[in-house]
Amino acid sequence: MHARMTKRCFDIMAAGLLLIFVLPLILLVALAVFAQDRQWPFYVATRVGLNGRPFRMYKIRSMIQGADSVECDIVGAGDRRVTPLGWRIRRYKLDELPQLCNILLGQMSMVGPRPNTPRHVEMLDEQERELLKVKPGLTDLSSVAFFQQASLFGDSHDTEADYLVRMRPLKTALGVWYTRHGNSFSDVAVLLITALSFLHYHASIKAIDWLLAAHAAPMPLRTAVQDLRLGKWHTKSLEEFGLCALPPVNVVHPQTPAHHSEPAPADQKMSQSA
């Protein structure tokens, strides 16, 4: 209970201060998005949060209107749904900044597994549903590991299938590891590593490995992260990543609210996710 209250206080202070500083940037980017097509620059996406409860996640629109008519939650390189300005927004994760409001509302945390769409939550097995034991986050280790997710798909003709096979296993493993071992120290470390990822991707991967080593993470999981720098993919189960099964987790079955939303970034083929 104490750890939960500490994390909530940290989330409120960090998100509140950060929102004060980035609010002018959010408004500027939103104005630029509106100027390109004279359409509303924000949108609300349905995501699944703590204990499987759906919530409305806020984003700056990076896609054309009606992009969600295509049943694909993953964005690959060259995706025609993304506007030219949208690619620039996504590159620097500016579309995720409005989620600071979700944090203040208590629906998200600064650090935690990136929120999944209801459709992707349906694909989780009982062990993978450990992801729903904590609040989803603005950033996490998988957000850094797959920093430029869209570019990793190359000329793939089925980004959804590639995501499920190549990226989802490691993203899920990193998320499950966090739900079991995350603490105040790791949260601060993840935030610093996220900042580092904007400057030097390979250095941020080394930092993730350092954090995992500091918490005595299983070697198969560390090896999979290290191999990302070499372009290697590990399509293993949680057990093969060294994450032994825990008792089944009972969560509320997600119900999708009926409203217009845009597909998630690989926050994200990775969310979204964030």
C-alpha positions in Angstrom: 0.0 0.0 0.0 2.8 2.4 0.9 4.6 1.7 -2.4 1.4 2.3 -4.3 0.8 5.6 -2.6 4.4 6.6 -3.2 4.1 5.8 -6.9 0.9 7.7 -7.2 2.4 10.8 -5.5 5.4 10.6 -7.8 3.1 10.3 -10.9 1.0 13.4 -9.9 4.1 15.5 -9.2 6.0 14.4 -12.3 3.1 14.6 -14.7 1.9 17.9 -13.3 5.3 19.6 -13.6 5.9 18.1 -17.0 2.5 19.1 -18.3 3.2 22.7 -17.3 6.4 22.8 -19.3 5.1 21.0 -22.4 1.6 22.5 -22.6 2.8 25.2 -25.0 4.4 22.5 -27.2 1.2 20.4 -27.1 -0.8 23.4 -28.3 1.7 24.3 -31.0 1.8 20.8 -32.4 -2.0 20.6 -32.2 -2.3 23.8 -34.1 0.1 22.5 -36.8 -2.0 19.3 -37.1 -5.2 21.3 -37.5 -3.5 23.5 -40.1 -2.7 20.6 -42.4 -6.3 19.4 -42.9 -8.6 21.6 -40.8 -9.6 18.6 -38.7 -9.7 18.2 -34.9 -6.1 17.6 -33.9 -6.8 15.4 -30.9 -8.4 11.9 -30.6 -9.4 9.5 -28.0 -8.3 5.9 -28.3 -9.8 2.9 -26.3 -7.2 1.1 -24.3 -7.3 -1.5 -21.5 -5.9 -0.5 -18.1 -5.6 -1.7 -14.6 -7.5 -4.9 -13.9 -8.7 -5.0 -17.5 -10.8 -1.9 -17.3 -11.1 0.1 -20.5 -10.3 3.8 -20.5 -10.1 6.7 -22.9 -6.5 7.5 -23.8 -5.7 10.9 -25.2 -3.3 11.5 -28.1 -2.4 14.1 -30.7 -3.7 12.9 -34.1 -0.9 11.7 -36.4 -3.1 10.0 -38.9 -5.7 10.9 -41.5 -9.4 11.1 -40.4 -11.1 7.7 -40.6 -7.8 5.8 -40.2 -9.4 3.5 -37.7 -11.7 2.1 -40.4 -8.8 -0.2 -41.3 -8.6 -3.1 -38.7 -4.9 -2.8 -38.0 -3.5 -1.5 -34.7 0.1 -1.6 -35.8 1.8 1.1 -37.9 4.6 0.1 -40.3 7.0 2.2 -42.3 5.2 3.8 -45.2 1.8 3.4 -43.7 -0.4 5.6 -45.8 -2.7 6.4 -42.8 0.0 8.5 -41.2 0.3 12.1 -42.4 3.7 13.6 -43.4 3.5 15.7 -40.2 2.4 12.7 -38.3 5.6 10.9 -39.0 7.6 13.7 -37.5 5.3 13.8 -34.5 5.7 10.1 -33.9 9.5 10.2 -34.3 9.8 12.3 -31.2 6.7 10.8 -29.4 5.0 14.1 -29.3 1.6 12.4 -30.0 1.9 10.8 -26.5 2.2 14.0 -24.5 -1.6 14.4 -23.8 -1.4 11.1 -21.9 0.0 13.2 -19.0 -3.7 14.0 -18.5 -4.4 10.3 -18.2 -1.8 10.1 -15.5 -3.3 13.0 -13.5 -6.7 11.3 -13.8 -5.2 8.1 -12.3 -5.7 6.0 -15.4 -2.0 5.7 -16.3 1.4 6.0 -14.6 4.6 7.6 -15.7 6.2 4.1 -16.0 4.4 0.9 -16.7 3.6 -1.5 -19.6 2.2 0.4 -22.6 -1.6 0.1 -22.8 -3.0 -2.4 -25.2 -6.1 -2.2 -27.4 -9.0 -4.4 -26.4 -8.3 -6.6 -29.4 -4.7 -7.3 -28.4 -5.8 -7.9 -24.8 -8.0 -10.7 -26.1 -4.9 -12.4 -27.4 -3.2 -12.5 -24.0 -3.0 -15.9 -22.2 -3.5 -16.2 -18.4 0.2 -15.6 -17.6 0.5 -12.6 -20.0 -2.5 -11.0 -18.2 -0.1 -10.1 -15.4 0.3 -7.0 -17.5 -3.1 -5.9 -16.2 -2.0 -6.0 -12.6 -0.4 -2.6 -12.8 -1.5 0.7 -14.4 -0.3 1.2 -18.0 2.5 3.7 -18.4 3.6 6.6 -20.5 6.9 4.7 -21.1 8.5 1.4 -20.3 11.4 -0.8 -21.2 9.7 -2.0 -24.4 9.1 1.6 -25.5 12.8 2.1 -25.4 13.8 -1.3 -26.9 11.5 -0.7 -29.8 11.9 3.1 -29.9 11.3 3.5 -33.7 9.0 0.5 -34.1 7.6 1.4 -37.5 11.0 1.4 -39.1 11.7 -2.1 -37.9 9.1 -3.6 -40.2 10.9 -2.5 -43.4 8.8 -3.3 -46.4 6.6 -5.8 -44.6 3.2 -6.5 -46.3 1.6 -7.6 -43.1 2.8 -5.5 -40.2 0.2 -6.9 -37.8 1.4 -10.5 -38.3 5.1 -9.4 -38.1 4.4 -7.6 -34.8 2.7 -10.5 -33.2 5.5 -12.9 -34.2 8.6 -10.8 -33.9 8.0 -8.0 -31.4 5.1 -9.0 -29.1 6.9 -11.8 -27.3 9.8 -9.7 -26.0 7.5 -6.6 -25.4 5.2 -8.8 -23.3 8.1 -10.4 -21.4 9.6 -7.0 -20.5 6.2 -5.9 -19.4 5.6 -8.9 -17.2 9.1 -8.6 -15.7 8.2 -5.0 -14.7 5.0 -6.0 -13.1 7.0 -8.4 -10.9 10.1 -6.4 -10.1 9.2 -2.7 -10.8 9.9 -0.3 -7.9 10.8 3.4 -7.4 14.4 2.9 -8.4 13.5 1.1 -11.6 10.9 3.8 -12.4 13.4 6.6 -12.2 15.9 4.5 -14.2 13.3 3.8 -17.0 12.6 7.5 -17.2 16.3 8.3 -17.6 16.8 5.5 -20.1 13.8 6.9 -22.1 15.5 10.3 -22.3 18.7 8.6 -23.4 16.9 6.8 -26.2 16.3 10.1 -27.9 20.0 10.7 -28.0 21.6 7.3 -28.6 19.5 4.1 -29.2 22.3 1.6 -28.7 23.4 3.3 -25.4 19.8 3.0 -24.2 19.8 -0.7 -25.0 22.9 -1.1 -22.9 21.2 0.8 -20.1 18.2 -1.6 -20.2 20.6 -4.5 -19.9 22.3 -2.8 -16.9 18.9 -2.3 -15.2 17.9 -5.9 -15.8 21.3 -7.2 -14.5 20.9 -5.0 -11.4 17.6 -6.8 -10.7 19.1 -10.2 -11.5 16.8 -10.7 -14.5 16.9 -14.0 -16.3 19.8 -14.3 -18.8 17.5 -15.3 -21.7 15.6 -12.0 -21.3 18.8 -10.0 -21.1 20.2 -11.8 -24.2 17.1 -11.0 -26.2 17.5 -7.3 -25.3 21.2 -7.3 -26.2 20.5 -8.9 -29.6 18.2 -6.1 -30.6 21.3 -4.0 -31.4 22.2 -6.8 -33.9 18.8 -6.9 -35.4 18.1 -10.3 -34.0 14.6 -11.3 -32.8 13.6 -13.8 -30.1 10.2 -15.3 -30.5 10.0 -17.2 -27.2 7.4 -17.8 -24.6 7.5 -16.2 -21.2 8.9 -19.4 -19.7 11.6 -19.5 -22.3 12.5 -15.9 -21.4 13.1 -17.2 -17.9 9.8 -15.9 -16.4 8.2 -18.8 -14.6 4.5 -19.0 -14.4 2.6 -17.5 -11.4 -0.9 -18.5 -10.3 -3.6 -17.4 -12.8 -4.6 -13.7 -12.6 -8.4 -12.9 -12.7 -9.2 -9.6 -14.4 -12.3 -7.9 -15.6 -13.1 -8.8 -19.3 -12.5 -5.6 -21.3 -15.6 -4.0 -22.8 -15.0 -1.6 -25.8 -16.8 1.7 -25.5 -18.5 2.8 -28.7 -16.7 5.8 -30.0 -14.3 6.9 -32.7 -10.7 6.1 -32.2 -7.5 5.9 -34.1 -5.3 2.7 -34.3 -2.5 2.6 -31.8 1.0 3.1 -32.7 2.9 0.0 -32.3 2.4 2.1 -28.4 2.0 0.8 -29.4 3.5 -2.7 -34.0 5.2 -2.8 -30.6 1.1 0.5 -28.9 1.3 1.7 -29.3 2.2 1.5 -27.9 3.2 4.5 -26.1 
